Amino acid sequence: MSLFVVIFFFLTEMGDLRFEGIYVKEMDVLKGEEVKDKWALKNRLRLCPSIKPFKTLELNAQADFVWENGTYAERDYAIDFRKVWFRWLTPIGLLSAGRMPNEWGLGIFINSGDGYDERFGVKRYGDIVDRILFATKPLGKEEPLVVALAFDRIVEDDLRINKDDVDEWLLAIMWEEEWWKTGFYSALRTHGETDTKIGAFDIWGKAEKENWKVETELVTIYGKSKALPLLYEIEKTREILQFGFALEFLYRIKSIKFYLQSGFASGDENPAGGDMTFFTFDPDYNVGLVAFEKVLAYYTKRSVERILQVSGEQKGIDQFFTKGGVTNAYFFFPQIGINLTDKIEWRTGWLFARGVKNFVDPYETAFLHGGKPTGFNGNEPSKDIGWEIDTGLFFNMEKDKKLKFSIEGGYFSPGKVFSSPDGVEEGAYDLEGRLIVFF
């Protein structure tokens, strides 16, 4: 038994235990039997065992143990064995295979959901692929060029094709210098049964010096599929053309940090028909605490649930649900952070957002108004999302990366996108406390 305990702790030397408390005061538009004031206690134990039986071979795994309760809880409890993969450094390059995280750039398109680098909020999901990958430096080990080729089966991802596994061929090229790096990511996704051929092209760059950092990402998705959400016609191939962009800038002056987060996601005034042009950021790329993370996520989820109640299972319909990601919006999010001590930082930010196109509720439009574009509450479609202010105290007790604690909150003043037919509703606010223990 003692040998087993030693081996267990050796394998699980990397992981974390996360405790969260969340309270959300939602807008008065949530009436009837809806619960306007929601709360949840969310806890997660994540184990990330990693061993190196040989100098050039690394074995990795990840498992989550989740238990939650409250009116805002997503699930009562769950055990999720998420990832198992290996990395083998050969004389000519890196070979990796297994069920592994999928990550690129800022994470607006694909995001592993790992780590705690968000300015506000926390990552909750994570993209996972069954992958065989080979990466090499064709110009030599000391040269900056990296080329990677891979074949994937998509397991968990936000460009879903009717909840079926999708084949993906991947080519990534990166150039890494001492203070800057840039890369190009391209993927072709196919699914024979649904006549799916979708290409994704993503350009990313990052530059960093002692007092500043800038990072940006631009993604384009193009193709066709019969598995994209379509409420008006059956088994019709639908074209897809989407764009997403994000820019982050950080500047430090002694104990003060000035931070800017900005970008856009393309929109669609007819999300349930015609060409599909709305792009949704990966939900693990957080932009604020309330507007996108809570309110827009609620309305898009409600629309999906209503469609399913009326018409049953629909192909690709879950793509309407943003899960908290930015969609159909320009956003501008300046922030400031002040180190009160070497372990405590105060942050605050002001988020301004506006639709690229009018927001349309596919349920209201297709089932209640005969195809006439209609907003989330039966109101006129609008681009006016609103504004939000977020603030928080962040305690970093991780001299040896052992402990983090934060208390943060936000207030969202909604625009006409979320108004009822008789006027704009009251705002929504959110309060979150989080303790993370690393081991």
C-alpha positions as CSV (number, residue, x, y, z in Angstrom):
1,M,0.0,0.0,0.0
2,S,2.8,2.5,0.8
3,L,4.4,1.8,-2.5
4,F,1.1,2.5,-4.3
5,V,0.7,5.8,-2.4
6,V,4.3,6.9,-3.4
7,I,3.6,6.0,-7.0
8,F,0.3,7.8,-7.0
9,F,1.7,11.1,-5.6
10,F,4.6,10.8,-8.0
11,L,2.3,10.6,-11.0
12,T,0.0,13.4,-9.8
13,E,2.6,15.9,-8.8
14,M,0.9,18.4,-11.2
15,G,-2.7,19.4,-10.7
16,D,-5.0,21.8,-8.9
17,L,-8.1,21.9,-6.6
18,R,-10.5,24.7,-7.5
19,F,-13.3,26.0,-5.3
20,E,-15.7,28.6,-6.7
21,G,-18.7,30.6,-5.5
22,I,-20.9,32.4,-8.1
23,Y,-23.9,34.7,-7.7
24,V,-25.7,36.2,-10.7
25,K,-28.4,38.8,-10.5
26,E,-30.0,38.6,-14.0
27,M,-32.1,41.1,-15.8
28,D,-35.8,41.4,-15.1
29,V,-36.7,40.1,-18.6
30,L,-36.3,36.6,-17.1
31,K,-39.8,36.3,-15.9
32,G,-42.4,33.7,-15.1
33,E,-40.9,30.5,-13.6
34,E,-37.3,31.6,-14.4
35,V,-35.0,32.0,-11.4
36,K,-33.6,35.5,-11.7
37,D,-31.1,35.3,-8.9
38,K,-28.8,32.4,-9.5
39,W,-26.0,31.0,-7.4
40,A,-23.6,28.0,-7.5
41,L,-20.8,26.4,-5.6
42,K,-18.5,24.8,-8.2
43,N,-15.6,22.6,-7.2
44,R,-13.1,20.7,-9.4
45,L,-10.2,18.5,-8.7
46,R,-7.9,18.2,-11.7
47,L,-5.1,15.7,-11.8
48,C,-2.4,16.0,-14.5
49,P,0.0,13.1,-14.1
50,S,3.2,13.3,-16.1
51,I,6.1,10.9,-16.1
52,K,9.3,10.5,-18.1
53,P,10.3,6.8,-18.2
54,F,13.1,7.9,-20.6
55,K,14.8,11.2,-21.2
56,T,13.2,11.6,-24.6
57,L,9.7,10.1,-23.8
58,E,7.0,11.8,-21.8
59,L,3.6,10.3,-20.8
60,N,0.7,12.6,-19.9
61,A,-2.8,12.4,-18.7
62,Q,-5.6,14.6,-17.3
63,A,-8.7,13.7,-15.2
64,D,-11.3,16.0,-13.7
65,F,-13.5,15.3,-10.7
66,V,-16.3,17.8,-10.5
67,W,-19.1,18.4,-8.0
68,E,-21.5,21.4,-8.1
69,N,-24.7,22.5,-6.5
70,G,-27.0,25.6,-6.8
71,T,-29.4,27.1,-9.3
72,Y,-26.5,28.0,-11.6
73,A,-24.8,24.6,-11.4
74,E,-24.2,22.9,-14.8
75,R,-24.0,19.4,-13.3
76,D,-24.2,17.8,-9.9
77,Y,-21.0,15.7,-10.1
78,A,-18.9,14.1,-12.8
79,I,-15.7,12.1,-13.4
80,D,-14.1,13.0,-16.7
81,F,-11.0,11.2,-17.9
82,R,-10.1,13.8,-20.5
83,K,-6.7,13.2,-22.0
84,V,-4.0,10.6,-22.4
85,W,-1.1,11.2,-24.8
86,F,2.7,10.8,-25.2
87,R,5.5,13.0,-26.5
88,W,8.6,11.4,-28.0
89,L,11.6,13.6,-28.9
90,T,13.3,11.8,-31.8
91,P,16.6,12.8,-33.5
92,I,14.6,14.4,-36.3
93,G,11.6,15.9,-34.5
94,L,8.8,15.6,-32.0
95,L,6.3,12.8,-32.3
96,S,3.1,13.0,-30.3
97,A,-0.1,10.9,-30.3
98,G,-3.2,10.3,-28.2
99,R,-6.1,12.2,-26.8
100,M,-4.6,15.6,-26.2
101,P,-5.3,19.3,-25.7
102,N,-5.7,21.5,-28.8
103,E,-4.3,25.0,-28.5
104,W,-3.1,27.9,-30.7
105,G,-2.3,31.6,-30.3
106,L,-4.6,33.6,-28.1
107,G,-7.2,30.9,-28.1
108,I,-10.0,32.6,-29.9
109,F,-10.4,29.7,-32.3
110,I,-9.0,26.7,-30.5
111,N,-8.3,26.7,-26.8
112,S,-7.1,23.9,-24.5
113,G,-8.9,25.4,-21.5
114,D,-5.8,24.8,-19.4
115,G,-4.1,27.3,-17.1
116,Y,-5.2,30.5,-15.3
117,D,-4.0,33.3,-17.5
118,E,-7.4,35.1,-17.9
119,R,-7.7,38.6,-16.7
120,F,-11.3,38.1,-15.5
121,G,-13.2,34.8,-15.1
122,V,-11.8,31.3,-15.6
123,K,-11.6,28.7,-18.3
124,R,-14.2,25.9,-18.1
125,Y,-14.2,23.8,-21.2
126,G,-11.2,23.0,-23.4
127,D,-10.8,21.6,-26.9
128,I,-9.6,18.0,-27.2
129,V,-8.5,16.0,-30.2
130,D,-7.4,12.4,-30.9
131,R,-4.2,13.3,-32.7
132,I,-1.1,12.0,-34.4
133,L,1.4,14.9,-34.7
134,F,4.9,15.3,-36.0
135,A,6.8,18.6,-35.5
136,T,10.3,19.4,-36.7
137,K,12.8,22.2,-37.3
138,P,13.7,21.6,-41.0
139,L,16.5,24.3,-41.0
140,G,18.2,22.8,-37.9
141,K,17.8,22.5,-34.2
142,E,19.0,26.0,-33.5
143,E,17.0,27.7,-36.2
144,P,13.7,29.5,-35.5
145,L,11.5,27.7,-38.1
146,V,9.1,25.0,-36.7
147,V,6.8,23.0,-39.0
148,A,4.1,20.6,-37.7
149,L,1.8,18.1,-39.5
150,A,-1.1,16.3,-37.8
151,F,-4.2,14.2,-38.3
152,D,-7.0,14.7,-35.8
153,R,-10.4,13.3,-34.8
154,I,-12.2,16.1,-33.1
155,V,-13.6,15.1,-29.7
156,E,-14.6,18.4,-28.0
157,D,-14.5,21.6,-30.0
158,D,-16.7,24.6,-30.8
159,L,-17.0,24.1,-34.5
160,R,-19.3,21.1,-34.1
161,I,-20.7,19.0,-36.9
162,N,-23.9,17.4,-35.6
163,K,-22.0,16.1,-32.5
164,D,-20.1,13.5,-34.6
165,D,-16.3,13.1,-34.7
166,V,-14.8,15.1,-37.5
167,D,-11.6,14.3,-39.4
168,E,-9.0,17.1,-39.6
169,W,-5.8,17.5,-41.4
170,L,-3.5,20.1,-39.9
171,L,-0.4,22.2,-41.0
172,A,1.2,24.7,-38.7
173,I,4.2,26.8,-39.3
174,M,5.9,29.0,-36.6
175,W,8.9,31.3,-36.6
176,E,10.4,31.9,-33.1
177,E,12.9,34.7,-32.3
178,E,14.1,35.9,-28.9
179,W,11.5,38.6,-28.4
180,W,8.9,37.9,-31.0
181,K,7.2,34.9,-32.7
182,T,4.6,34.4,-35.4
183,G,2.8,31.5,-36.9
184,F,0.2,30.2,-39.4
185,Y,-2.3,27.5,-38.6
186,S,-4.4,25.8,-41.3
187,A,-6.8,22.9,-40.9
188,L,-9.1,21.0,-43.3
189,R,-12.1,19.4,-41.6
190,T,-14.1,16.7,-43.4
191,H,-17.1,14.5,-42.7
192,G,-18.4,12.3,-45.5
193,E,-21.9,11.7,-44.3
194,T,-22.7,15.4,-44.1
195,D,-20.7,16.5,-47.2
196,T,-18.5,18.6,-44.9
197,K,-15.4,20.4,-46.2
198,I,-14.4,23.3,-44.0
199,G,-11.0,25.1,-44.1
200,A,-9.7,27.2,-41.2
201,F,-6.8,29.6,-41.5
202,D,-5.3,31.3,-38.5
203,I,-2.5,33.9,-38.3
204,W,-1.0,34.7,-34.9
205,G,1.8,36.9,-33.7
206,K,3.4,38.0,-30.4
207,A,6.1,40.4,-29.4
208,E,7.3,41.1,-25.9
209,K,9.9,43.3,-24.1
210,E,10.5,44.1,-20.5
211,N,7.7,46.6,-20.1
212,W,5.2,45.8,-22.8
213,K,3.6,42.9,-24.8
214,V,1.4,42.8,-27.8
215,E,-0.4,39.7,-29.2
216,T,-2.9,39.3,-32.0
217,E,-4.8,36.6,-33.8
218,L,-6.9,36.6,-37.0
219,V,-8.9,33.5,-38.1
220,T,-10.9,32.8,-41.2
221,I,-13.2,29.8,-41.7
222,Y,-14.6,28.9,-45.1
223,G,-16.4,25.8,-46.6
224,K,-19.7,24.0,-46.8
225,S,-21.7,21.3,-44.9
226,K,-25.1,19.8,-44.6
227,A,-24.6,19.6,-40.8
228,L,-24.7,23.4,-40.2
229,P,-27.9,24.6,-38.4
230,L,-30.7,25.3,-40.9
231,L,-34.3,25.6,-39.7
232,Y,-36.1,26.4,-43.0
233,E,-34.9,23.5,-45.3
234,I,-33.8,19.9,-44.8
235,E,-30.6,18.3,-46.0
236,K,-29.3,21.4,-47.8
237,T,-25.7,22.2,-48.1
238,R,-24.9,25.5,-46.4
239,E,-21.9,27.7,-47.1
240,I,-19.8,29.1,-44.3
241,L,-17.6,32.2,-44.2
242,Q,-16.6,33.5,-40.8
243,F,-14.0,35.9,-39.4
244,G,-12.6,36.5,-35.9
245,F,-9.9,38.9,-34.7
246,A,-8.4,39.7,-31.3
247,L,-5.7,42.1,-30.1
248,E,-4.2,42.3,-26.6
249,F,-1.7,45.0,-25.5
250,L,0.0,45.3,-22.1
251,Y,2.2,48.1,-20.8
252,R,3.8,48.2,-17.4
253,I,4.9,51.3,-15.4
254,K,6.4,50.1,-12.1
255,S,3.4,48.7,-10.2
256,I,0.7,49.8,-12.7
257,K,-0.4,47.8,-15.7
258,F,-2.4,49.2,-18.6
259,Y,-4.1,46.5,-20.6
260,L,-6.2,46.5,-23.7
261,Q,-8.3,43.7,-25.1
262,S,-10.1,44.3,-28.3
263,G,-11.5,42.5,-31.4
264,F,-14.5,41.4,-33.4
265,A,-16.4,38.3,-34.4
266,S,-18.4,38.3,-37.7
267,G,-22.2,38.2,-37.5
268,D,-25.2,37.0,-39.3
269,E,-28.7,38.5,-39.5
270,N,-30.1,35.2,-40.6
271,P,-28.3,32.6,-38.4
272,A,-30.8,29.8,-39.3
273,G,-30.6,30.1,-43.1
274,G,-28.5,31.2,-46.0
275,D,-24.8,31.4,-45.8
276,M,-23.5,31.0,-42.2
277,T,-21.3,34.0,-41.4
278,F,-21.5,34.3,-37.6
279,F,-18.2,33.4,-35.8
280,T,-18.1,32.6,-32.1
281,F,-14.9,32.9,-30.1
282,D,-13.9,29.9,-28.1
283,P,-15.7,30.2,-24.7
284,D,-12.4,29.8,-22.8
285,Y,-11.2,33.1,-24.3
286,N,-12.9,35.3,-21.7
287,V,-14.1,38.9,-22.5
288,G,-15.6,40.3,-19.3
289,L,-17.7,38.5,-16.7
290,V,-21.4,39.3,-17.6
291,A,-22.4,40.5,-21.1
292,F,-21.0,37.6,-23.1
293,E,-20.2,35.1,-20.4
294,K,-23.6,35.2,-18.7
295,V,-26.3,37.2,-20.5
296,L,-25.7,36.4,-24.2
297,A,-24.9,32.8,-23.2
298,Y,-28.3,32.6,-21.5
299,Y,-30.3,33.9,-24.4
300,T,-28.6,31.7,-27.0
301,K,-29.0,28.6,-24.8
302,R,-32.7,29.5,-24.3
303,S,-33.2,29.8,-28.0
304,V,-31.6,26.4,-28.6
305,E,-33.7,24.7,-25.9
306,R,-36.9,26.2,-27.3
307,I,-36.1,25.0,-30.8
308,L,-35.5,21.5,-29.5
309,Q,-38.8,21.5,-27.5
310,V,-40.7,22.4,-30.6
311,S,-39.0,20.5,-33.4
312,G,-36.8,17.9,-31.7
313,E,-33.2,17.2,-32.4
314,Q,-31.8,19.5,-35.1
315,K,-28.5,19.1,-37.0
316,G,-25.8,21.5,-35.7
317,I,-28.3,23.5,-33.6
318,D,-26.0,23.7,-30.6
319,Q,-23.8,26.1,-32.6
320,F,-26.3,28.8,-31.7
321,F,-25.3,28.4,-28.1
322,T,-22.2,30.6,-27.5
323,K,-21.3,29.1,-24.1
324,G,-20.0,32.5,-23.1
325,G,-18.0,33.2,-26.3
326,V,-18.0,36.5,-28.2
327,T,-20.2,36.4,-31.4
328,N,-21.4,39.0,-33.8
329,A,-19.7,41.8,-32.0
330,Y,-17.0,44.5,-31.9
331,F,-15.6,44.9,-28.4
332,F,-13.2,47.3,-26.7
333,F,-12.1,46.4,-23.2
334,P,-9.5,48.8,-21.6
335,Q,-8.3,47.7,-18.2
336,I,-5.9,48.8,-15.5
337,G,-4.1,46.8,-12.8
338,I,-2.3,48.0,-9.7
339,N,-0.1,45.9,-7.6
340,L,-1.1,46.9,-4.1
341,T,1.6,44.6,-2.7
342,D,3.9,42.0,-4.3
343,K,1.0,39.4,-3.8
344,I,-2.1,41.5,-4.3
345,E,-3.4,43.1,-7.5
346,W,-6.5,45.2,-8.0
347,R,-7.9,45.2,-11.6
348,T,-10.8,47.0,-13.2
349,G,-11.9,47.4,-16.8
350,W,-14.7,48.9,-18.9
351,L,-16.1,46.8,-21.7
352,F,-17.9,48.4,-24.6
353,A,-19.6,46.1,-27.2
354,R,-21.7,46.6,-30.3
355,G,-23.1,44.1,-32.8
356,V,-21.5,43.7,-36.2
357,K,-25.0,43.0,-37.5
358,N,-28.4,43.0,-35.8
359,F,-28.9,40.2,-33.2
360,V,-31.7,37.8,-34.2
361,D,-33.2,35.0,-32.2
362,P,-33.6,32.0,-34.5
363,Y,-36.5,30.6,-32.4
364,E,-38.4,33.8,-32.3
365,T,-37.8,34.4,-36.0
366,A,-38.5,30.9,-37.3
367,F,-41.3,29.7,-35.0
368,L,-43.1,32.8,-33.7
369,H,-42.8,35.4,-36.5
370,G,-42.9,33.5,-39.7
371,G,-39.3,34.1,-40.7
372,K,-39.4,37.9,-39.9
373,P,-36.1,38.8,-38.1
374,T,-36.9,39.2,-34.4
375,G,-34.8,39.9,-31.3
376,F,-34.4,37.7,-28.2
377,N,-37.6,38.9,-26.4
378,G,-39.8,39.5,-29.4
379,N,-38.3,43.0,-29.8
380,E,-36.9,44.6,-32.9
381,P,-33.4,43.4,-33.8
382,S,-30.6,45.7,-32.7
383,K,-26.8,46.0,-32.6
384,D,-26.8,47.8,-29.2
385,I,-25.3,45.3,-26.8
386,G,-24.4,47.6,-24.0
387,W,-21.5,48.3,-21.6
388,E,-20.0,46.6,-18.6
389,I,-17.6,47.3,-15.8
390,D,-15.6,44.6,-14.0
391,T,-13.4,44.8,-11.0
392,G,-11.6,42.4,-8.7
393,L,-8.9,41.7,-6.1
394,F,-6.4,39.0,-7.0
395,F,-4.2,37.3,-4.4
396,N,-1.2,35.5,-5.7
397,M,0.3,33.4,-2.9
398,E,2.3,31.2,-5.3
399,K,5.9,31.6,-4.2
400,D,6.1,28.0,-5.2
401,K,2.9,28.3,-7.3
402,K,0.8,26.8,-4.5
403,L,-2.2,29.2,-4.0
404,K,-4.3,31.7,-5.8
405,F,-7.4,33.5,-4.5
406,S,-9.7,36.1,-6.2
407,I,-12.9,37.9,-5.6
408,E,-14.3,39.7,-8.7
409,G,-17.5,41.1,-10.0
410,G,-19.1,42.9,-12.9
411,Y,-22.1,45.0,-13.7
412,F,-23.7,45.0,-17.2
413,S,-26.0,47.7,-18.5
414,P,-27.8,46.1,-21.4
415,G,-28.6,47.8,-24.7
416,K,-31.6,47.2,-27.0
417,V,-30.4,43.7,-28.0
418,F,-31.7,42.5,-24.7
419,S,-34.7,44.7,-24.3
420,S,-38.3,43.6,-24.1
421,P,-40.8,45.1,-26.5
422,D,-41.8,47.7,-23.9
423,G,-38.3,49.0,-23.2
424,V,-34.8,48.2,-21.9
425,E,-34.6,46.0,-18.8
426,E,-32.6,46.5,-15.7
427,G,-28.9,45.6,-15.6
428,A,-27.3,42.3,-14.5
429,Y,-24.4,41.8,-12.1
430,D,-22.2,39.0,-11.1
431,L,-20.0,38.2,-8.1
432,E,-17.4,35.4,-8.1
433,G,-15.0,34.1,-5.5
434,R,-12.3,31.6,-6.4
435,L,-9.7,29.6,-4.5
436,I,-7.1,27.5,-6.4
437,V,-4.7,25.2,-4.7
438,F,-1.8,23.9,-6.8
439,F,0.1,20.7,-6.1
